[in-house]
Amino acid sequence: MPNKKPKIYLAGSMAGRITKEVIAERKKAMKICRKYGMAPLDPGYTELSDWTGYRISDSMSKAKMAKYVDKDLKLIRRADGLIKLTGDKASDGTDYEKDYAKFIGLPVAIVAPARHKGQLMGFSNVLFPIFPTMKAAFRWLQKECAK
């Protein structure tokens, strides 16, 4: 599969955050991902129509959340790697996504400037590679996916 672009799932906290900041963060991640010859898989892309307020809502029906979970897990299974864009922020869904990706054998990179500096410490610091920037994390994923 030498001509196949590795697909990288973009994990990261969304609910409760300022909508335009999340969109900008994901656009930046997609641009960097493509720069390193990989294809981004952004679960937020199909959720944009739900992001109508100043902040992305964390209130929805269980049925809608179940659809998101099903969609996201399918997308992770299609991926060759995962990047957690918001590694310094606790997030129930994002943490499950990164753990699931690791469980199924995908390389997982975490962008977490405070963790990288040792200002924030936890299980992720020990179990996953931590990077100060998106660029550094995508460079590492590029090498890991080429193995």
KOLDOLO-871590 format. One record per residue (C-alpha): residue number from 1; residue in one letter; x, y, z. Coordinates in Angstrom, 2 decimals, always signed. Layout:
N
R  num  residu     east    north       up
R  NUM       a        X        Y        Z
...
END
This chain:
147
R  num  residu     east    north       up
R    1       m    +0.00    +0.00    +0.00
R    2       p    +2.75    +2.50    -0.88
R    3       n    +0.41    +4.99    -2.62
R    4       k    -2.23    +4.92    +0.10
R    5       k    -2.36    +8.00    +2.29
R    6       p    -2.57    +7.09    +5.98
R    7       k    -5.88    +8.20    +7.49
R    8       i    -5.66   +10.02   +10.81
R    9       y    -8.69   +10.33   +13.09
R   10       l    -8.93   +13.79   +14.67
R   11       a   -10.02   +13.33   +18.28
R   12       g   -10.54   +16.28   +20.57
R   13       s   -12.89   +17.89   +23.01
R   14       m   -15.81   +19.71   +21.38
R   15       a   -18.81   +19.88   +23.73
R   16       g   -19.05   +23.06   +25.76
R   17       r   -16.28   +24.80   +23.81
R   18       i   -16.60   +27.96   +21.71
R   19       t   -17.79   +26.83   +18.27
R   20       k   -15.52   +29.01   +16.13
R   21       e   -12.45   +27.95   +18.16
R   22       v   -13.19   +24.26   +17.62
R   23       i   -13.73   +24.82   +13.89
R   24       a   -10.45   +26.77   +13.61
R   25       e    -8.56   +24.10   +15.57
R   26       r    -9.86   +21.34   +13.29
R   27       k    -9.13   +23.32   +10.10
R   28       k    -5.56   +23.81   +11.31
R   29       a    -5.25   +20.10   +12.12
R   30       m    -6.58   +19.10    +8.69
R   31       k    -4.13   +21.42    +6.96
R   32       i    -1.13   +20.08    +8.89
R   33       c    -2.28   +16.49    +8.42
R   34       r    -2.44   +16.97    +4.65
R   35       k    +0.93   +18.76    +4.67
R   36       y    +2.49   +15.56    +6.03
R   37       g    +0.85   +13.45    +3.32
R   38       m    -1.95   +12.01    +5.42
R   39       a    -5.73   +12.20    +5.13
R   40       p    -7.69   +13.62    +8.09
R   41       l   -10.83   +11.88    +9.34
R   42       d   -12.74   +14.56   +11.23
R   43       p   -15.81   +13.33   +13.14
R   44       g   -16.87   +16.95   +13.63
R   45       y   -17.45   +17.39    +9.91
R   46       t   -20.77   +15.56   +10.04
R   47       e   -21.78   +17.37   +13.23
R   48       l   -21.35   +20.95   +11.99
R   49       s   -25.08   +21.37   +11.38
R   50       d   -25.64   +20.78   +15.12
R   51       w   -23.15   +23.50   +16.09
R   52       t   -25.55   +26.43   +15.91
R   53       g   -24.72   +28.33   +19.08
R   54       y   -21.78   +30.29   +20.45
R   55       r   -20.74   +27.11   +22.27
R   56       i   -21.14   +23.54   +21.07
R   57       s   -23.92   +22.01   +23.12
R   58       d   -23.25   +19.11   +25.45
R   59       s   -26.97   +18.50   +25.86
R   60       m   -28.67   +16.08   +23.47
R   61       s   -30.78   +12.95   +23.47
R   62       k   -29.25    +9.59   +24.26
R   63       a   -30.33    +8.38   +20.80
R   64       k   -28.42   +11.20   +19.08
R   65       m   -25.36   +10.55   +21.24
R   66       a   -25.55    +6.85   +20.37
R   67       k   -25.47    +7.76   +16.67
R   68       y   -22.38    +9.93   +17.25
R   69       v   -20.65    +7.15   +19.17
R   70       d   -21.43    +4.55   +16.49
R   71       k   -20.24    +6.88   +13.71
R   72       d   -17.04    +7.80   +15.54
R   73       l   -16.06    +4.22   +16.40
R   74       k   -16.59    +3.18   +12.76
R   75       l   -14.39    +6.08   +11.66
R   76       i   -11.64    +5.08   +14.11
R   77       r   -11.71    +1.52   +12.71
R   78       r   -11.09    +3.00    +9.23
R   79       a    -8.13    +5.03   +10.51
R   80       d    -4.41    +4.25   +10.49
R   81       g    -3.71    +6.48   +13.49
R   82       l    -5.30    +8.93   +15.92
R   83       i    -4.33   +12.36   +17.19
R   84       k    -5.87   +13.81   +20.34
R   85       l    -5.85   +17.55   +19.70
R   86       t    -6.83   +18.57   +23.24
R   87       g    -4.61   +16.45   +25.47
R   88       d    -4.47   +18.93   +28.34
R   89       k    -8.29   +18.86   +28.66
R   90       a   -10.22   +15.97   +30.16
R   91       s   -12.96   +14.72   +27.86
R   92       d   -15.01   +11.57   +28.35
R   93       g   -15.51   +10.90   +24.64
R   94       t   -12.04   +11.87   +23.49
R   95       d   -10.38    +9.75   +26.16
R   96       y   -12.47    +6.75   +25.14
R   97       e   -11.57    +7.32   +21.47
R   98       k    -7.83    +7.39   +22.18
R   99       d    -8.05    +4.33   +24.41
R  100       y   -10.10    +2.45   +21.82
R  101       a    -7.60    +3.33   +19.08
R  102       k    -4.72    +2.07   +21.22
R  103       f    -6.69    -1.09   +22.05
R  104       i    -7.16    -1.91   +18.35
R  105       g    -3.47    -1.29   +17.66
R  106       l    -3.39    +2.20   +16.14
R  107       p    -0.61    +4.67   +16.90
R  108       v    -1.97    +7.47   +19.09
R  109       a    -0.36   +10.91   +19.51
R  110       i    -1.48   +13.43   +22.11
R  111       v    -1.05   +17.19   +21.66
R  112       a    -0.67   +18.49   +25.21
R  113       p    +1.72   +21.40   +25.85
R  114       a    +1.22   +21.39   +29.64
R  115       r    +1.67   +17.60   +29.88
R  116       h    +4.75   +17.85   +27.66
R  117       k    +6.27   +20.39   +30.08
R  118       g    +5.38   +18.22   +33.10
R  119       q    +2.85   +20.78   +34.39
R  120       l    +0.05   +18.22   +34.13
R  121       m    +0.60   +14.57   +34.98
R  122       g    -1.55   +11.49   +34.66
R  123       f    -1.90    +8.07   +33.03
R  124       s    -1.68    +9.56   +29.53
R  125       n    +1.82   +10.91   +30.23
R  126       v    +3.02    +7.35   +30.78
R  127       l    +0.91    +5.36   +28.31
R  128       f    +1.01    +7.62   +25.21
R  129       p    +3.52    +9.81   +23.36
R  130       i    +2.92   +13.45   +24.28
R  131       f    +3.78   +16.36   +21.96
R  132       p    +3.91   +20.14   +22.46
R  133       t    +2.43   +20.96   +19.03
R  134       m    +0.21   +19.52   +16.31
R  135       k    +3.13   +19.60   +13.88
R  136       a    +5.30   +17.45   +16.14
R  137       a    +2.45   +14.97   +16.68
R  138       f    +1.67   +14.68   +12.96
R  139       r    +5.37   +14.20   +12.13
R  140       w    +5.48   +11.31   +14.60
R  141       l    +2.27    +9.80   +13.19
R  142       q    +3.66   +10.08    +9.68
R  143       k    +6.68    +7.98   +10.72
R  144       e    +4.57    +5.49   +12.68
R  145       c    +2.13    +4.95    +9.83
R  146       a    +5.01    +4.37    +7.41
R  147       k    +6.26    +1.38    +9.43
END
